[in-house]
Amino acid sequence: MKNITISQIDTLFVNGSYPIEFLLYYNKRLQTKKIRSVLKKLSSQFWPVFGLYNAGKIFSHIYIEQEIFEEDIRQQNFDVNQSSEIYENHSQSIPSEINRLFYLKIIQYKNGTVLIPRMNHLVGDGYSYFYFLSMLAPLSQNNLVPFKNFILRHTFKPHHNRTILKPFLFTGDGADSLPKIKKPILEYEYISKNLIQNQIKLIDRELNQSVSTNDILCAMVIKKTLGIHSGKFMENFYLSIPIDIRHQIEQYGPRFFGNGLLFHKISFNIHEIIKADIKELAVRIRQNMPQITKENYIQYLIQIEDLVQNKHKELLRPYNPENGCLVTNLSKLPTHKLDFGRGNPDLVFLLTIGKNSAAILSNKEHFILRYVY
């Protein structure tokens, strides 16, 4: 039986919080026989996906289709235009009591097929989630020639060494799970990409500062969050931003399968947010972004180890919704790699939610901010 020790950053997810879950809709029906076959084949290379967690380690587990796969047929059409109904009708498609780390629910509608893959965040981050799906999709195409199958599986074989920079052994408990949001409110805001580019140029010209698209959108999020919850936050407000470190630290690299993340937190005084405009907040965010190096990341891992050793379980979370918000940039999802043989998905809908969180999504002309509160 294979097993692997979880990393320092993995400890933020041992309580099962923040599972990664998207809904993929294809307007042409998918045949699932090949998908089911490929899932079993990939269970060797991507064994942590199909494993079980216990006492600081992920253990491999025999592949049992009934424990990770389900297919339903519904005699109705899927409506791509009803965002609120999509969440209400599909957010509970996969039972929460399932103890496997990955589950795939497929729903056959009269006008197409819906895939809902859910992966426990302990297994890996969003990059890992789509890395796995981008292997599952092409290998499930009926017209894929055998040698391409071989090349795909071996060229993109993941590596699973989670403690590659610093040894670590976790034997405790993670933070207590946050209570579920009983009636979450999902709100969408569409922002022109041209507007953001003009803002970047304006900041450069007026303030002589360089900022990114993400800086401006994060500034908008904290302004909006504070406005929604006026008077509910105390003196300080914390913005938490997950940063993928794979491309800055060569020991990880693009084939690392796990949580290759640094959760960077920026502290603001509430009055500072109220008085500042978007431009000033964006500059403040940019000035506080960390330099990602091997040495700095090791120090970050040590900080998490200190929290574990001193039993500060309540701090072993990506963010605390009672004193701040989490902003995740999902504007460059690799949807072009999710062709199961009938074309790319016609809709990609984020089902994962967290109180006082925002996801940055995009279409051709707009950034889309999805708020949850």
Stockholm file with secondary structure:
# STOCKHOLM 1.0

chainA/1-373         MKNITISQIDTLFVNGSYPIEFLLYYNKRLQTKKIRSVLKKLSSQFWPVFGLYNAGKIFSHIYIEQEIFEEDIRQQNFDVNQSSEIYENHSQSIPSEINRLFYLKIIQYKNGTVLIPRMNHLVGDGYSYFYFLSMLAPLSQNNLVPFKNFILRHTFKPHHNRTILKPFLFTGDGADSLPKIKKPILEYEYISKNLIQNQIKLIDRELNQSVSTNDILCAMVIKKTLGIHSGKFMENFYLSIPIDIRHQIEQYGPRFFGNGLLFHKISFNIHEIIKADIKELAVRIRQNMPQITKENYIQYLIQIEDLVQNKHKELLRPYNPENGCLVTNLSKLPTHKLDFGRGNPDLVFLLTIGKNSAAILSNKEHFILRYVY
#=GR chainA/1-373 SS CCEEECCTGGGGGTTCCSCEEEEEEESSCCCCHHHHHHHHHHHHHTGGGGCEEETTEEECCCCCHHHHEEEEECSSCCCTTCHHHHHHHHTTSSCTTCCSSEEEEEEEETTEEEEEEEECTTTCCHHHHHHHHHHHHHHTCTTCCHHHHHHHHHHTCCBCCTTSSSCCCCCSCCCCCCCCCSSCCEEEEEEEHHHHHHHHHHHHHHHCCCCCHHHHHHHHHHHHHHHHTTTTSCSEEEEEEEEECTTTCTTTCTTBCSCCEEEEEEEEEHHHHHHSCHHHHHHHHHHTCCCCCHHHHHHHHHHHHHHHHTTCGGGCSSCCTTTEEEEEECTTCCGGGCCSSSCSCSEEEECCCCTTEEEEEECSSEEEEEEEC
#=GC SS_cons         CCEEECCTGGGGGTTCCSCEEEEEEESSCCCCHHHHHHHHHHHHHTGGGGCEEETTEEECCCCCHHHHEEEEECSSCCCTTCHHHHHHHHTTSSCTTCCSSEEEEEEEETTEEEEEEEECTTTCCHHHHHHHHHHHHHHTCTTCCHHHHHHHHHHTCCBCCTTSSSCCCCCSCCCCCCCCCSSCCEEEEEEEHHHHHHHHHHHHHHHCCCCCHHHHHHHHHHHHHHHHTTTTSCSEEEEEEEEECTTTCTTTCTTBCSCCEEEEEEEEEHHHHHHSCHHHHHHHHHHTCCCCCHHHHHHHHHHHHHHHHTTCGGGCSSCCTTTEEEEEECTTCCGGGCCSSSCSCSEEEECCCCTTEEEEEECSSEEEEEEEC
//
